[in-house]
């Protein structure tokens, strides 16, 4: 009897976790069909009116554009810097081993704490960044007080926090690559750039794309870094979809409308993940062809 029940007992934790995820998601999806708010505790069913309002608001499209800019910019810079750092640390030297330990320090800091630290450092009058740039005539930069500066500063903080994550994944990928193709290329007299372009990069792409998937999905639903650094300002220049949902649901107390924003954001993240994961399968097959 115990042997017969064991498979069913083993899936109980997975079922409980699935229920814990699906119940609040389904409840939130149900609430979006009403006009529930602090001023209307007895809501009426409005069906899909909340979604219609979301997609016809100029604020939604502005937040969607800011979200895309942030996610693409952060993921792109983190990928390039992460792979570059991984290539530098690939050689097993004493300096490389020490830098590997230092590399994970930003990941040990909560993103909201990192954003607060950088907010203090980027203060125009008392921040250490302007103090260091003052000898070069750049001491009066308003880092988070202009729309462009606020967005770029938010991306920079994200890059500082999460580039080590990409670097660690890329470094693990580099160290797991087979050595025989590189030995054959060295015997044939292939140069560093040819080896990197024809062997290293194609075989490393699956690992890099895994990092891109994680970082792009996480950047699409960013909240903590931007809210701690700029609170969505100045104006609505850094109001991403997650912050817009927070403003609607918590600050303006339009609960159903705010949840509608989160459902739309979930759909965007889900579709982006599906496309990237599908592309990952193609990249993995191409990498397998290179190794053979």
C-alpha positions, 0 to 999 in steps of 0.5 A: 500500500505504501509503495502504491501511494508513494507517487501520489504523496510525492506530488502533494507538495507540487499540488499545494504550491500550484494551488497557492499560486493559482488561487490568488491569480484566479481571484485577482482575475475575477476581481478585474471583472468588477469595479471594486474600489475604496469608494465602492465596497459593493462593486458592480460587474463591468466585465472587460471594461477595466481592460478596455480602459487600460488599453485606451489610456495614454498613461498605459502606453507611456508606461508600456514604452518606459517598461520596454525601454528599461527592460531592453536597455538593462538586459542588453547592457547586462548581457554585454558586460556580463559576457565581457567580465566572464571572458576576463575571469575565464583564465584561472589566475589569482586575480581572477579568483579574487575578483570572482568572490568580489563579483557576487557582492552586489547580488548580496545586497537587496535591490531596494537597498542598492537603489537607496545607496545610489540615490544618495550617491547621485544627489546633485549637491552632496552625492559622491558621484558629482564630487568625483566628477567635479574636477572634470567639470561635470559636478553639476549633473542632475542625475535623477531630476530629468526624465532621461537622467532618471531612466538612465540612472535606474538602468545603471543601478539595475546593471550594477546589481545584476551584471554579476548574475549574468557574468556568473552564468556566462562564466559557468558556461565557459568552463563547461565548454568542451576543449577538443574544438578549441584544441583543434582550432589552435592546431589549425592556427586559428586566431583569438577573434576567429575562435571566439566568433566561430566556436566560443560564442555559438556554444556559449549562446544557450547559457547567455540566452538563459541569463537574458531570459531571466533578466529580461523577464525580471526587468519587465516587472521591475518595481523596487529599484525604480520606486526606491530611486525615483518613485516613478518621477520626475513626472511619469518618466519612469513609471513602468507598468508595475509602478502604474499598477501600484499607483492605481491599486494602492495610492488611488485605491482603485483595486480592480483597475490596478489588478487589471494592470498586473494581469496585462503585465503578466500576459506580456511577461508570459508571451515574452518568455514563450518567445525567448524559450522557443528561441532558446531551443533553436540556439541549443540545437545550433550549439550542439551542431558546433560541438559535433 
